[in-house]
Amino acid sequence: MGPVGVAAQGEIIWVTCCALEYGARPAGMLLRVDGRHNRVTGRFPVPEGPLAVVADRQAVWVGTARGSLLRIDPASGSVVTRIPPVDRRGRIQALSLGPGVLWAADTGAGAIRRFDLQSGRFDLAVVAPAPRNLAAGPDGAWVVTDLNQLLSRVDAGTGRRGAPIPLPHLGGVRGVTAGSDAVWVTTGNQVVRIDPALLPH
């Protein structure tokens, strides 16, 4: 498998890749890329099949095909903390950083999980059929579910997922990001702006 996830932190680009199965254990690698000079400056083994990746100044977070969450030191590339899978079916397909939290799409277990960065624990789990992507917003997370056909919002205050809206007319959602006044999604051939005020709660 080639490159899977990508995240930027300034001029440093982090890429998860090479999550091939070797026997009973999936292998994988995290690449550090110098965005200014367009060259790989680090190759770090991540043996659990790295999929999703996000980064800030303090850490690189990686979600794996085995459902674990890894905190990686950006300087050394070593795993500082490993949060074990919450569910044995876990497969973290997407990650997104919000204020003080990390949202995770656990495709394998069919759940959206919220990880509190201060306590170092998952503090919320919301049932979501086949979540493939998500984006942290000001007051929660926007979630793409049901094989990329539905969009809904998980409210950070109540911990509930709002009524989903169908998006089959968009041809299936590939990517999603959230701003202060809009949700943006990409499809096979479009970039679409969605007004959150028009979505059901």
Number of C-alpha atoms within 10 A of each C-alpha: 9 11 15 15 20 17 18 17 15 12 12 17 20 25 25 28 23 22 24 17 14 10 7 6 13 18 19 25 22 28 22 22 19 16 16 10 9 11 11 15 12 16 14 16 18 24 20 22 27 34 28 27 26 22 23 13 9 11 17 23 24 29 30 27 25 22 28 22 26 23 19 22 16 21 11 10 19 14 17 13 13 13 15 13 18 15 15 12 15 22 27 32 26 24 28 23 20 19 12 10 20 19 25 32 32 33 23 20 20 23 23 29 21 25 21 17 14 8 10 11 12 17 12 15 18 15 14 22 18 20 27 25 28 27 25 25 23 13 14 22 26 25 26 30 25 16 14 22 18 19 23 22 26 23 17 16 8 8 15 16 20 15 14 18 14 15 15 11 9 17 14 19 25 16 17 20 19 19 12 9 12 15 17 15 20 17 17 11 8 11 15 15 14 14 11 17 9 7 14 11 14
